[in-house]
Amino acid sequence: MATCPVLQRHTLFQSGRYVYRIPALLYLPRQKTLLAFVEKRSSKKDEHAELIVLCRGNYDMCSHRVEWHAQEVVSHAQLVGHRSMNPCPLYDEHTGILFLFFIAVPGQVSEHHQLHSRVNATRLCYITSPDLGSTWGSVTDLTGSVIGRAHREWATFAVGPGHSLQLQDGSLVVPAYAYRNLSPNQKPTPYAFCFFSRNHGLNWEMGNFVAPNTLECQVAEVMAQGQGLLYLNARSPQGARVQAQSANGGLDFQEAQAVRKLVEPPQGCHGSVVSFPRPTAGPGSSEQWLLYTHPTDTQRRFNLGAYLNQQPPEPGAWSQPALLAQGISAYSDLQSMGPGPDGSPLFGCLYESGDYEEVIFLLFTLKQVFPAALSGSQ
């Protein structure tokens, strides 16, 4: 399988004294600005995460490249005595407020320790910015007010990672998952779900669980048979991704099912999904397609691929993968960026490369990756 051509390939974060993991990418179309978040760690281990850092990029529509600026430490995204993990950014187009959700874990308490002890030490936090991340407010800890007593019923939990979503009706949705202590005789079981706000972040609520053995997840909004649906795509240890749909903005999910065309290595891996307007649709159409990125190898985190679904949320409609990057690859995050220089949809992708040695940004168009899709071929 040949690697697809791209408009730009740029190493944003290079491991050395520190390791950079868990990419999250957000595109602000009005400002033509990309915000790339990662965890800054003292080693590759999860328990050695420290802070969240940010790189800001400006998309130039003349050169069709992104100019990236020096990385910034998001120092406000931290609870005292805790490490900050799983950046999950969200922009409210109605209010102009940028949210950065993350989890805060005390010291070097590992996920393994929490799963073994069944004692949840993780906190749900966010910070906001009125100026696209130039300045940030203080941390808001939502653990008590939103999760409440359920926090003691979980072994641990996390948000995202990767971008969150604002729906057409203005609702804000943050994907998440929790390891539930269902029985003292079985290991904690992971379930995906969503946090959401119907009033632009003034109040947050917790949705109902999707299905057992669903972990890190992302959501996208699609139209299906004239109805708006929230599509969720989740990591699973069962050899394939799991998807589900919600007709009420993330409160309830139905039809959880394995997607055999979207393979997982034995322990799974985070993947990313976005919706975008169907490029072959006529004026006024609300139809959308889905694009998804994930390693394509069934046995290891290797060969990053893109998959296209022209009939969402139909699980059997996913294409064969187009190869975006050869070699070791892991977590990725996608953003839809409007029309590209060739007239087809433009995408940005931030992904982990090598043995977590680099975090790389790719800029590419749908025509470069799936040229047949634009000619009406399935």
N, C-alpha and C positions, 0 to 999 in steps of 0.2 A: 504494500500500500504506500503510494507516494505521498509526501507531505504537501499539503495545500499551500499555494502562494498566499502571502499576507501583505498588507500595506506597511506594517511596522512591527518589529519585534525588538523589545527594549527591556534590558534587565533593570528592574527598579530597586530590588533589595538583594544585596550580595552578602552571604554569610562569611564571617571572619571571626572577630572577637565575639560577635553576637550572631544568633541564628534568627531568621525571620520566617514565621509560619502563619497559616490560617488567613489567607487573603480575602478581602472584602472590597468590592468595587461599586461605586455609585456614580452615575452620570446625571448631571444637571443640564438639561437641554437648552434652557433659556440663556444660561451663562456659558455654554459650551465648555463646561468644567468637569473633569473627572477627579474623584477622591478615592485614593487607594489606601486602605488600612491593612495592617498586619500586626501580629504579636511580635514583640521583641523579647527574645529568650537568651539566657546565658548558656544554654545547650539545647539539643534537640528534644529533650524530655519535656512533656507537658507541665510537670511540676516546677520546671525552671523558667516558665514564662514570667515576665516582669510587667512590662507596660505595653500600651498600644501606640504605634507610630503611624504617621500619615504622610503620603506624598500627594501633591496637588498637580494636576495636569491640565493644560489648555489645548483644546482641539482647534487646529487651524484649518478652516475649510478651503483655503487656497492650496496649501501644501499637502493636505490630507494626512497630517501627522499630529501627534500629541507632544507638546513641549512640557517636559516634567521638571519640577522644581525640587529643591533639597528637602529631605525628609524632616518632619517635625514630630516631636514627642507630644502626645496628647496627655499632658500631665494631670489634667483634671479628671480623666477617666480612671480613677483609682480610689479604693477604700483603704484607709490606713491599716497596715498589716496584712493586706491582701494582694494577690497578683491578679492582673486583669487579662481576661481571655475572651475568645470568640467575638471579635468586633462584628457588629450587625447594624450598619448605618441605614438611615431612613430619612427622606426629605419630604416635608409637607409642602406641596405646591401652593396650597391655599394660604398658608400663614408665613411661608418663607423660613420656617424653623427646621434646622437640621438636628436630628436625633442620632445619638450613637449609643445603642444598647450593647451591653457586655455582661459577662458574669465575673464576680469577684470571689476568689477562693483563698482562704487564709493560708499564709506561709507557703509551705511545700506539701500541703495535704493533697494527695493524688486522687484521681478518679477511682483507681483500684482500691485505695483505702476506704473511700466512701462506700463503694459497692460491697466490700468485704464486711465493713462494720455496720452497714445500713444506716449510717448517721450522715445526714445531709448537711454539709458545711458551706454550700454554695449560695451566693446572694445574686438577686436580679437587680441590675442597676442600669441607669442611663444618664447621659449628660446632653445638653442642648446648646446650639449655637445659632444666633440670629444673623450671622454674617459668613455663612458657608465654611465654618471651621476656623476662621481667623481668631475668634475668641470663644471661650466656652464658659458655661455656668457650672455651678457646683453639682456634685453627684446627688441623684435621687435614687434611693433604695426602695424598690417596690415589693420586696420580698414579703413583708408582713401584710401590706394592704391588698395585694393582688393574689399572691399564692396562699397566704394565710395558713390554716391548719394543715392543708395538703402538703406543705413543705416537710412536715415530720413524717409523712407517709411515703416520701420519695427517698431513695438512697442518694441521688444527685440529679442534676438537670443542667441544661444549657440552652442558649439561644442560637439560632442559625446553624453554623456561621454563614457569613456572606450577607448580601443585601436583603433588606426588608422591602415592603411594598405598600404603596398607597393605591387604593382602589378608585374606580371611576366615581363612586359616590362620596369620596373623601375619606373613607375609613382608612385607618392605619393598621397594618398587620405585620406581626413579628413572628416568624416560625421558630419552633422550639421543640424540645423533647425532654422527657423525664424517665428515669429508672424507678419504677414503682415497686414498693415492697408489698407484693400481693399475698405472699404466704411465707411463713418462717421455714418452710420445707423446700422452697425453690429460690433460685437466684433472682435478684431484682430484674424486672423485665422492662425494656425500653419501649416507650410510646411517643410518637410525634403528636404535636398539637400546635395551637397558635395563641399568642397574646394579641389582643386587638383593642383599638380605641375608636369609638364612634363620634368623638367630639374633639378631634385634633390634638389628642394627647393630654387633655385635662384629666381624664379618667381612663384606666386600663382594666380590661377584663381577661379572663382565661377561658379559652374554648375547651371543648370536650376532646377526648383522645381519639386518634385515628385507628390504630390497630397495633397488636403486639409486634415486637421486633421491628419497629420503625425508629430510626435515630435521626441524625442530622438531616435537615430537610430545607427545601426552598419552595416558594409559592409563586404563582403567576396567575393573572386574570385572563380568562378567555370567554368568548361567546360560543355557546353551543345550542343549536336549535332555537335561536333567538333569546336565550337566557344567559345572563352573566354568571360564570362559575369561577370559584377560586380553586385552582389546580395545585395540588401538593405532590411533590416528588421527593421520596425519602430514601436514605441509605438503609440497607438491610443486610443482615448476615446470612441470608438465605440464597445467595447466588444471583439475585436479580433485584432491581429497584422495585419499590412499592409506590403506587400512586393512588390518590383518592381525590374526590371533588367535594366542594362545599357550595351549597346554594344560598347560604346565609352569612357569607363573609368570614368564615373561619370558626363559627360557633360549633357547627356539627359537620362531620365528614361522612360520606357514604361511599360505597363501592370501592373499598380498599382492595387492590389487586396487584399481584406481581406482574411486572413488565419484563417478559423474558428476553426481549430484544435489547434491553438495557442491562448489561451484565455487571456483576460485582465480583471482585476478588474475594477470597475466603473470609476475610475480616471486614470487607466493605470499604468504601471510600466516599468522602463527600463529593457531591456533584452540584452543578448549577443549572437553573432553567429560567428562561425569560420568554415572554410572549411578545409578538410584534405584528403590525398590520400585514395581512396577506398582500404581497406585492403585486399579484395578478388580479386583485379585486377591482371592481369599478368604483367610481366616485360615490362617497357616502356609505360604503360598505363598512361594517363593524367586524368582519371576519378576521381572525388571527391565526397565526401559526406559532409553534413552539420550537425553540432551539435549546439544546441541552449539551453540556460538556462533562466529560468524565473519562478516566482511563479506560481503554478498550480491551485490555488483556483480562482474561478470566481468572488468572492465577496470581497476578501481582499488579502493583500500581505502575503501569507501563503504557506508553503510547497514548497521549491525550487525544481524544476524538470529539467531534461535534456530531450530533444527531438531530435530524429535522423531523417534525411531525406536522403534516399539512392537513390533518383532520383531528385536531384535539377535541376532546381528551381521549380519543380512541387509542387504546394501548397497542393495538396491532399495526398502527399507522407509522410507527417510528421507522426511519430510514436506516440503512446500514451506515456505520460511522465514516466520516471524512477525517483524515488524520491531520491534526493541527500541529503536533510536536512529537518527534520520536524520542524514545528513551524513557528513563524514569520520570514519572510525573504523578502528582497526587491531587491535592485540593485545588479547585478552581472557582472563579466567580465571573459571571457574565453580565454585560449590560447592553441593551439595545440603544443605538445612538442615532436613529433616524436614517434618512437616505445617504448612501455613500457616493463616491465620485463616479461610479459606474451606473448610478441610478437604482441599485438594489440596496436592501437594508444593510446598515453598517453596525458592527458589533465590536465591543472591547472585551477582552478576556484577561484576567489576572490569574496566574497559576503557579504552583510550586514545581520546580524543575530539579533534576538530579536528586541526590540523596539529601533533599531539603537544603541545597546549597544556594539556590537562587529563587527569587520570585520574579516572574517575567510577565510583561504586558504584551498582548497581541492585539493588533487592529486589523480587521478583515471585513470583507463584504460577503453577503450571501452568494453572490455570483461567483466569487472566487472559490467558495467551499462546496456549493451545491448548484452548479450551473444548469443542470437539467431541470431543476425545480422551476426555473423562470421560463422554461419553454413549454410548461404544461405537463412535463413528464412526471410521473409519480416515482 
